[in-house]
């Protein structure tokens, strides 16, 4: 890897080189390297780009890294990754995509990730998106996530897009079984003329199932964001969806939280709040010696922290 690719890897995965243990690293449209461990098997797909990850039942306190790096301008790819998590697992999956574009053509990565959690499986999934480069070519990322949770499973998703992505259309769909729970925490910041759309849809089909979907975002300059969230309560269940956005400059934010109950024992809540930074917050920080710009940055960083 060159220095640009190493920087992308650090930004999205917090590592400087090829990770230890189970991993799959994709660079500029090709599989750069992969490694399986005793309990985690990674198999390259034969019929389309992507991999299958098989995690043995009972695997505990292990992780797998699957970062994607693009440093070649004009490259566009679609990748399929399927995760098969066995019963009674407790694992962490670190994904993400970094694009460096110094050219005039658009670079684009679209990833379709499917998760199949067996009974009592527990997964923490971390996905970060980052873009940089001094070219005027767009940096486009369109992640799609599909999850099926069997009985008493748990999926926690942490997604972040903080810098450099010009356009993104993020889709997450989940089907949640008996006693299972999905938690989604999303953080997004857009600036310039960037556009970000996120759509969540969760079907709470199992008795005692639950969902907690929270999006925090900051829209600056002339950027635009749209947040759509649907929770369908089809059994005795609990669901909560929340969108909290800070709007600045001439940006635009649309929030569409939606809940649907088809069972009298479904307990669902939706919330949405969009507003500017409170004046008293700025005044308080400026009284401590910060400039207005520094105070704004401090508030934004705390909000997305």
DRENNULO-341916 format. One line per 2 residues: number of its first residue (from 1); for each residue z, x, y of C-alpha. Coordinates in steps of 0.1 Angstrom, whole numbers, always signed. Example, Ala and Ser with C-alpha at 12.3 -4.5 7.8 and 13.67 -1.06 7.14 Angstrom:
// residues 2
1> +78/+123/-45; +71/+137/-11
This chain:
// residues 305
1> +0/+0/+0; -7/+11/+36
3> +18/+8/+65; +4/-26/+76
5> +9/-40/+41; +43/-25/+38
7> +53/-42/+71; +40/-75/+59
9> +60/-72/+27; +92/-64/+47
11> +87/-94/+70; +82/-120/+42
13> +103/-105/+14; +128/-81/+30
15> +116/-52/+8; +95/-21/+16
17> +78/-14/-17; +70/-29/-50
19> +101/-48/-62; +121/-40/-93
21> +123/-65/-122; +100/-94/-125
23> +73/-96/-98; +37/-104/-90
25> +22/-89/-59; -12/-101/-46
27> -31/-81/-19; -64/-91/-3
29> -74/-116/-29; -66/-96/-60
31> -36/-91/-82; -22/-57/-71
33> +5/-56/-98; +29/-76/-119
35> +58/-70/-142; +77/-92/-166
37> +113/-88/-176; +132/-97/-207
39> +138/-133/-196; +110/-139/-171
41> +74/-137/-183; +45/-136/-158
43> +10/-144/-171; -22/-142/-152
45> -42/-174/-153; -76/-171/-170
47> -93/-202/-155; -84/-198/-118
49> -66/-174/-95; -29/-174/-99
51> -1/-169/-124; +22/-188/-148
53> +59/-179/-147; +80/-187/-177
55> +118/-184/-174; +138/-186/-206
57> +165/-211/-211; +199/-199/-201
59> +187/-171/-177; +213/-165/-151
61> +215/-145/-119; +180/-131/-121
63> +151/-132/-95; +114/-130/-93
65> +93/-119/-63; +57/-132/-58
67> +46/-122/-23; +10/-124/-11
69> -5/-100/+16; -37/-103/+35
71> -48/-75/+58; -86/-79/+55
73> -102/-101/+82; -123/-130/+71
75> -107/-133/+37; -100/-169/+24
77> -83/-176/-9; -68/-204/-30
79> -41/-195/-55; -23/-216/-81
81> +12/-206/-93; +31/-226/-119
83> +68/-221/-126; +83/-233/-159
85> +121/-230/-157; +140/-235/-189
87> +173/-254/-195; +205/-242/-179
89> +189/-215/-158; +202/-202/-124
91> +175/-181/-107; +161/-171/-74
93> +124/-171/-66; +112/-152/-35
95> +76/-160/-24; +58/-159/+10
97> +26/-148/+26; +19/-123/+53
99> -14/-120/+71; -25/-92/+94
101> -58/-100/+112; -73/-75/+136
103> -108/-89/+134; -127/-119/+148
105> -130/-140/+116; -104/-163/+103
107> -81/-152/+74; -67/-180/+52
109> -43/-183/+23; -37/-216/+5
111> -12/-216/-23; -4/-244/-47
113> +30/-239/-63; +42/-263/-91
115> +78/-262/-103; +89/-278/-136
117> +127/-277/-139; +142/-285/-173
119> +176/-301/-178; +204/-284/-158
121> +181/-258/-144; +191/-244/-110
123> +165/-227/-87; +167/-212/-52
125> +132/-209/-38; +126/-188/-6
127> +93/-189/+11; +85/-171/+44
129> +52/-171/+63; +43/-144/+89
131> +13/-133/+108; +3/-105/+132
133> -26/-84/+142; -44/-78/+175
135> -77/-96/+166; -87/-130/+178
137> -94/-143/+143; -71/-171/+132
139> -43/-167/+107; -42/-198/+85
141> -17/-207/+58; -17/-240/+39
143> +11/-241/+12; +14/-270/-12
145> +45/-274/-34; +50/-298/-62
147> +83/-301/-81; +95/-321/-111
149> +132/-321/-118; +145/-332/-152
151> +181/-343/-158; +209/-327/-138
153> +186/-301/-122; +189/-286/-88
155> +162/-271/-65; +170/-256/-31
157> +140/-247/-9; +143/-225/+22
159> +110/-222/+41; +104/-204/+73
161> +75/-198/+97; +86/-180/+128
163> +57/-160/+141; +20/-154/+142
165> +6/-183/+121; -22/-201/+141
167> -26/-231/+118; -6/-245/+89
169> -6/-277/+68; +25/-277/+46
171> +28/-303/+19; +58/-307/-4
173> +62/-334/-31; +90/-339/-55
175> +99/-362/-84; +137/-362/-90
177> +152/-372/-123; +187/-385/-133
179> +216/-367/-117; +192/-341/-101
181> +191/-330/-65; +166/-313/-41
183> +175/-297/-8; +149/-285/+16
185> +156/-265/+48; +126/-258/+70
187> +124/-236/+101; +93/-234/+122
189> +84/-219/+156; +50/-223/+172
191> +36/-208/+204; +3/-204/+222
193> -21/-229/+208; -8/-229/+173
195> -6/-260/+152; +18/-268/+124
197> +20/-299/+102; +46/-305/+75
199> +47/-334/+51; +75/-341/+26
201> +75/-369/+0; +104/-372/-25
203> +106/-399/-52; +142/-404/-63
205> +135/-420/-96; +166/-411/-116
207> +200/-427/-115; +223/-406/-93
209> +195/-385/-79; +196/-371/-44
211> +176/-354/-16; +185/-337/+16
213> +155/-327/+38; +161/-310/+71
215> +135/-295/+95; +144/-275/+125
217> +116/-264/+148; +108/-250/+183
219> +75/-257/+200; +65/-235/+229
221> +35/-231/+253; +6/-254/+243
223> +14/-256/+206; +16/-288/+186
225> +38/-298/+156; +38/-329/+134
227> +66/-336/+109; +62/-364/+83
229> +89/-371/+58; +92/-399/+32
231> +120/-405/+8; +115/-432/-18
233> +147/-445/-34; +137/-460/-67
235> +172/-461/-84; +208/-457/-75
237> +205/-426/-54; +212/-410/-20
239> +187/-395/+4; +187/-380/+39
241> +158/-367/+60; +163/-351/+94
243> +140/-336/+120; +155/-317/+150
245> +131/-301/+174; +133/-282/+207
247> +102/-287/+229; +93/-263/+257
249> +66/-257/+283; +35/-280/+275
251> +40/-283/+238; +38/-315/+217
253> +60/-326/+188; +55/-357/+166
255> +82/-368/+141; +77/-395/+115
257> +107/-399/+93; +103/-427/+67
259> +126/-441/+41; +117/-467/+14
261> +143/-484/-9; +131/-503/-39
263> +166/-505/-55; +196/-522/-39
265> +218/-492/-48; +196/-467/-29
267> +214/-452/+1; +189/-436/+25
269> +193/-422/+60; +167/-408/+84
271> +172/-390/+117; +149/-375/+143
273> +157/-357/+176; +133/-340/+200
275> +144/-326/+233; +145/-296/+257
277> +172/-270/+259; +202/-284/+277
279> +207/-271/+312; +244/-266/+307
281> +236/-242/+278; +214/-221/+300
283> +239/-221/+328; +267/-210/+305
285> +248/-181/+291; +234/-170/+325
287> +270/-170/+339; +276/-143/+313
289> +249/-121/+328; +218/-131/+309
291> +185/-139/+326; +171/-174/+321
293> +145/-160/+296; +172/-141/+277
295> +194/-172/+276; +165/-193/+262
297> +158/-167/+235; +195/-167/+225
299> +196/-204/+222; +163/-206/+202
301> +175/-178/+178; +208/-196/+173
303> +190/-229/+167; +167/-214/+140
305> +193/-190/+126
